[in-house]
Amino acid sequence: MQLAIRHDTVYRYDAPVHYSIQQLRLAPLTTSSQIVTQWHVDAPGKLDASRDAYGNTLMTLVLSKPHNEIRLRVRGEVETVPLADGRLPEGEGPIPAEHFTSPTRLTEADDALAAFAHSLAPLDSAAALLEAAARVTERVRYEAGVTDVTHTAADALAIGRGVCQDHAHVMLALCRARGVPARYVSGYVDPGDVPEMASHAWVDVWLDGGWVTVDVTHACFASEKYCRIAVGRDYEAAAPVRGRRIGGLNETMDVNVRVSAQSALSAQQ
């Protein structure tokens, strides 16, 4: 599958920002499951590229002159391959799988999450992971605008509504409560008839010595329609943009993401 991705983000401020530093995780890596054929990130300043502790591409943007907005523009193409039962060809990665059994502020299991986790069948097969994902979406119905990036897995379960980020956090909490390593994935998906879901989040679960990648929101394996950008223990470690600023007062953000897909064979003709 060949995915063409367009991602535009504009931050606007009520007053001048005197200094800002932004960490961008907006560029994918070429792996055995995806090949980055072209990718470019435009920003209003120099981008210093490195790798973070999880092996993600990390770009740092520092703006030291007064500014009232920040525009980020991403354009790229990625060729992906199907995955059998969602199993990634890559191994453990730079961080041992056991690291992903540790809860975080966003994925700590309260009593309700712990009870939910222990009501599930053993998470020891790909089928069991899909069944767990389906249970999550039954308990947390998809609805935008109810939660934001500060809400925890426990919050989402209590509210009973949320988005892909919440589904991922709840699944992480369930896996970790059962002692199963699981990590957050940020990226893009061909959204079909639901373009607002092109920017997406899902999970990888450690199973039989490898990672199985699961789209909790759709209770399916994340395969050739998905472009992986970053992994981490939760959203905060894999967020597309995180930063700090001095000044600016209130902030508004406009985001537009478009993903189009075609078979790699069609793209070559």
Protein Blocks (a to p, Z undefined) as FASTA:
>chain_A
ZZddddddddddfbdcfbdcddddfbccddfkbccfbdcdddfbdcdddddfkopacddd
ddfbdcfbdcddddddddddddeehiafbdnbjbdfklmmpccfklcccfklmmmmmmpc
cdfbfklmmmmmmmmmmmmccdehkacfkbcfklmmmnopacfklmmmmmmmmmmmnopa
cddddddddekjalklmpccdddddeehiacdddfklopacdfkbccfbdcfblklmgfb
dcddeehiaaddddddddddddfklmmZZ
